[in-house]
């Protein structure tokens, strides 16, 4: 009989209470050296609380934690760092006004006598990035980097710290496929060195590539831990939701003769060239493509969020090219941006206050006497029920809600007016499968009510399964428009690279 390894990390009966909330309820979790252990669950399941305790953000209310069999109790993040724990959270800990090199060495700067050796710091940072194969200027300020580059900088900072325990929280959410492959390579190299890795992600399709085990949390409780060979999509979804797994993509009734209500005609802007797209009432138009292909930019140009250099934008046979975004919204076009925190929501306001913003132009809530607060409350209560936003969350600050509930609030803003066209740009980014199912049903209901729906998505299964018609972007152009049986993975992936072949 083989002797069982002493876990690198063992958390036993860990409980964490916040005022009015039991975030973790006697949870057990362990991590072995040289293991990638996935934490999986819906938003609010307790994943972030568990890794916050492990990384020293705050202590457990009760329970026990050991590292290499030795009991530990962290009073700060620096305590955890001293024990070899590094975390890369969704909300980055980088200082935006400092250079990449200074962020990497922050708190461990190389010295030359009493002074910081800046030349050595930049030289060693450059060598680190070359080893990781990250093409990032170490002299650039972090605030000037893209979100993906910031993600890579956070990862490089963790590698530099030579962590024995690495926590990755939704690490691929803002990465391209190439960058994701780079991340997986680095994770594999770290595992080979004996690093234990806690990996949080909603993307089940990633697990088979990197994971050894998956632990599922639900409502703050440990539901089960399964080896990756037994972690089927069906089993994980059922463990996560507590109900039988079904197809999360609803069937969406297709209109017999959809009418074009909006069109892009020869649209050009920057790297975009000659974009022709029709948007039709009652139809779901999916828009797919690699990051940087232009799929999102085209619609932001059409909506006046970015400048246009050529072509026309037509709305109900009227030329609206160059119209300001606010005017297009008043004309019945709703746009859901891809970054809910930067563009979509007021995080310092409550969920109800955010929903109220979607009501401001309604005649039945505003008039000579000002806003009718009672009427607004009735309407926002109805919208909350429609988007499955629990009443208990309505009076909470939006910034304190889970990503899934934030996304529901963002969707809810689209039900404040009677829009004819809904453009959803990355509608399910960073949300769990349970929330996705809710949002997909909302998309179905909108389309079947006769509204035109555009779904711009980097999630290929999402784009394919929701589409009546699918447009593929590659290198700033439309490389394919597909319907029916032509909407399949092989055809779509070929279209992703079609313009590369033309250029070659």
Secondary structure, DSSP 8 states (H G I E B T S, - for coil): -------SEEEEEEEEEETTEEEEEEEEEEE-TT-EEEEE--TTSSHHHHHHHHTTSS--SEEEEEETTEE---SSHHHHHHTTEEEE-SS----TTSBHHHHHTTTS--EETTEE-HHHHHHHHHHHHHHHT----TTSBGGGS-HHHHHHHHHHHHHHTT-SEEEEESTTTT--HHHHHHHHHHHHHHHHTT-EEEEE-S-HHHHHHH-SEEEEEETTEEEEEEEGGG--HHHHHHHHHSS----SS------SS--EEEEEEEEEETTEEEEEEEEETT-EEEEE--TTSSHHHHHHHHTTSS---EEEEEETTEE-TT--HHHHHHTTEEEE-S-IIIII--TTSBHHHHHHHTTTT-TTT-STT---HHHHHHHHHHHHHHTT--GGGTTSBGGGS-HHHHHHHHHHGGGSS--SEEEEESTTTT--HHHHHHHHHHHHHHHHTT-EEEEE-S-HHHHHHH-SEEEEEETTEEEEEEEGGG-SHHHHHHHHTHHHHHH-
